[in-house]
Amino acid sequence: MAIRTTARPTAKGTSASFVTHLECSATGERHPAGALHGLSKAGAPLLARYDLKRLARAVDKAAIARRPADMWRYREFLPLGPAEPVSLGEAMTPLVPMPALAKRLGVAEVLIKDEGHLPTGSFKARGMAVAVSMARALGVSAIAIPTAGNAGAALAAYASRAGIDSYVFTPADTPEVTASEIAYYGAKVWRIDGLVGDCARIVAEGTREKGWFEFTTLKEPYRVEGKKTMGLEMAEQLGWRLPDVIFYPTGGGVCLIAMWKAFQELAEIGWLEGPLPRMVAVQSTGCAPIVKAFDAGEPTVAEPWAKVTTDIHGVRVPNPLGGALVLDVLYQSGGFGTAVDDAAVHATRARLAAEDGLHLCPEGAATVVALEQERAAGRVKAGDRVVLFNSASGLKSPMPPMTRRLASGDVDYSKL
Ligand SMILES: Cc1ncc(COP(=O)(O)O)c(C=O)c1O
């Protein structure tokens, strides 16, 4: 069956770009829009800046509400301009209510935004849809990425759809389903002995050698823009009133940076009712560089996490390039970082599947453990409305094998 591509929004001004320039996140130096960019001259991530006044004159909430229910409905907040999106059908993801959990913890409401419904089964689709669209519009023919797995799968799928070659480097112990998925989408993929930082080194060297365009987290500016749609979509789904607290499983931290950017843009054009949320970075006790830096009150991750012991792949980033930006979000929003134990995460994932019918990825289950932990510690209050992010479908991570068998001929029903 052919994939139905998204209808272009018809509201006035939608194919205009409202991006004025790209800004160095460290120095504020301006770089021109409409050209290929990696890091800024100062070696820091670039952030797209918009003419928000003009944007707010071109679109309003009612016009957005009339558009197809997908991420392109927020097109004015994206950098595409007249470029055609590379789309695989990025439907809006549900906010699943968790009333029993909320009641048990004594908070007002808990919602899980289930990003497992996106193409390739993870939130990475949002960033890749926009970044690959921009890469295609700017004439890129080969892209390379280091990845814990899900970003590689999303890149491979969107690159194939765009007619771009993709080169993917992933740690040796990446789950088989994800590694196979990347290859199945037509990427050239390799398992690397080491962590994602080792993969990043290979990508950087290979880029110099082979002329690939580098998609390493935050080294190009448009994945952040695509991931903003997580925040824009949640805001719209909640009637433009944000929750009190948001928990996000944090590796490179792009989603925290992106959601906060989206909230600030919405606040600046006066679309939000009520205050901004507190943002919480959830990591594992086996790799928690952001939490450690936050607890020490530091502005950046000064030293990589020395000994990585977690098997929660998405949060296994010992030296995040965007550490300073993530910490800034935590400080500015009045949020915090919190690290959870892997064993509790795996037990919670299994419990939620068996008791609530909700199959979270380990990273998503980590946010549930973090909420339980922080409610007990008092950093989440009784009246709080909380949104947790399940960043991928549970089906992308291994489950315990099912080994029970019955001979079909002679079933003893008293034993079932
Ligand atoms: C399932 C999952 N959750 C969370 C993350 C962390 O995302 P980020 O690196 O943007 O913080 C990843 C990254 O690989 C992931 O695959």
PDBQT file of the ligand as one rigid body, heavy atoms in Angstrom, charges set to zero:
ROOT
HETATM    1  C1  LIG A 501      14.674   5.079  23.314  1.00  0.00    +0.000 C 
HETATM    2  C2  LIG A 501      15.549   6.267  23.601  1.00  0.00    +0.000 A 
HETATM    3  N1  LIG A 501      15.221   7.070  24.611  1.00  0.00    +0.000 NA
HETATM    4  C3  LIG A 501      15.965   8.150  24.923  1.00  0.00    +0.000 A 
HETATM    5  C4  LIG A 501      17.109   8.463  24.210  1.00  0.00    +0.000 A 
HETATM    6  C5  LIG A 501      17.906   9.667  24.609  1.00  0.00    +0.000 C 
HETATM    7  O1  LIG A 501      17.698  10.698  23.697  1.00  0.00    +0.000 OA
HETATM    8  P1  LIG A 501      18.669  11.942  23.666  1.00  0.00    +0.000 P 
HETATM    9  O2  LIG A 501      20.004  11.423  23.227  1.00  0.00    +0.000 OA
HETATM   10  O3  LIG A 501      18.067  12.878  22.700  1.00  0.00    +0.000 OA
HETATM   11  O4  LIG A 501      18.741  12.488  25.050  1.00  0.00    +0.000 OA
HETATM   12  C6  LIG A 501      17.500   7.659  23.129  1.00  0.00    +0.000 A 
HETATM   13  C7  LIG A 501      18.692   7.960  22.339  1.00  0.00    +0.000 C 
HETATM   14  O5  LIG A 501      19.280   7.152  21.701  1.00  0.00    +0.000 OA
HETATM   15  C8  LIG A 501      16.685   6.533  22.811  1.00  0.00    +0.000 A 
HETATM   16  O6  LIG A 501      16.978   5.726  21.780  1.00  0.00    +0.000 OA
ENDROOT
TORSDOF 0
